[in-house]
Amino acid sequence: MDEDKLIMIETQTDIMELLSKYPNHPLQALGMCLKTIADCYVLSLGEDGAVKMLEAVIDSVNDGKHSQNLPKIPKNQLN
């Protein structure tokens, strides 16, 4: 596994562990994570760079790159 993929998996695990600490407020916790991440991008890239990054994220979502298409389970295999 290359280093970029390893970093992605570790980061995703850390974020999921953080969100799991707030089971009664999952959307609020997620919103605060997104706000903090946006703040970090603005500090790192400046406002114009952060806007360009967010536009790229919107395009990526609109292109279906983040859809969670779960496999269909045949009815005869459902419990």
C-alpha positions as CSV (number, residue, x, y, z in Angstrom):
1,M,0.0,0.0,0.0
2,D,1.4,3.4,-0.9
3,E,1.9,6.1,1.6
4,D,-0.9,8.3,0.3
5,K,-3.4,5.5,0.6
6,L,-2.2,4.7,4.1
7,I,-2.5,8.3,5.2
8,M,-6.1,8.4,3.8
9,I,-7.1,5.3,5.7
10,E,-5.6,6.5,9.0
11,T,-7.2,9.9,8.6
12,Q,-10.6,8.4,7.8
13,T,-10.3,6.1,10.9
14,D,-9.4,9.1,13.1
15,I,-12.3,11.1,11.9
16,M,-14.8,8.2,12.4
17,E,-13.4,7.7,15.9
18,L,-13.9,11.4,16.6
19,L,-17.5,11.4,15.2
20,S,-18.3,8.2,17.2
21,K,-17.7,10.2,20.5
22,Y,-20.9,12.2,19.8
23,P,-23.5,9.6,18.9
24,N,-26.4,11.8,20.1
25,H,-25.3,14.7,17.8
26,P,-23.8,13.2,14.7
27,L,-24.7,16.0,12.2
28,Q,-23.5,18.7,14.6
29,A,-20.2,16.9,15.1
30,L,-19.8,16.4,11.4
31,G,-20.6,20.1,10.8
32,M,-18.0,21.2,13.3
33,C,-15.4,18.9,11.6
34,L,-16.3,20.4,8.2
35,K,-16.0,24.0,9.6
36,T,-12.6,23.2,11.2
37,I,-11.4,21.6,7.9
38,A,-12.6,24.7,6.0
39,D,-10.8,27.0,8.4
40,C,-7.6,25.0,7.9
41,Y,-7.9,25.2,4.1
42,V,-8.4,29.0,4.4
43,L,-5.3,29.3,6.6
44,S,-3.2,27.1,4.3
45,L,-4.5,28.2,0.8
46,G,-6.0,31.6,1.5
47,E,-9.7,32.4,0.8
48,D,-9.3,32.2,-3.0
49,G,-7.5,28.8,-2.8
50,A,-10.1,27.5,-0.4
51,V,-13.0,28.5,-2.7
52,K,-11.3,26.8,-5.6
53,M,-10.9,23.6,-3.5
54,L,-14.5,23.7,-2.4
55,E,-15.6,24.1,-6.1
56,A,-13.6,21.0,-6.9
57,V,-15.3,19.2,-4.1
58,I,-18.7,20.2,-5.4
59,D,-17.8,19.0,-8.9
60,S,-16.5,15.7,-7.4
61,V,-19.8,15.2,-5.5
62,N,-21.9,16.1,-8.6
63,D,-19.8,13.6,-10.7
64,G,-20.9,10.9,-8.3
65,K,-17.5,10.1,-7.0
66,H,-18.7,10.0,-3.4
67,S,-22.0,8.1,-3.8
68,Q,-22.4,5.2,-1.4
69,N,-24.0,2.6,-3.7
70,L,-24.6,-0.4,-1.5
71,P,-24.9,-3.7,-3.2
72,K,-28.4,-5.0,-3.6
73,I,-29.1,-8.2,-1.5
74,P,-31.5,-10.7,-3.1
75,K,-34.7,-10.9,-1.0
76,N,-34.2,-14.6,-0.4
77,Q,-31.0,-13.8,1.4
78,L,-32.5,-11.2,3.8
79,N,-33.1,-12.4,7.3
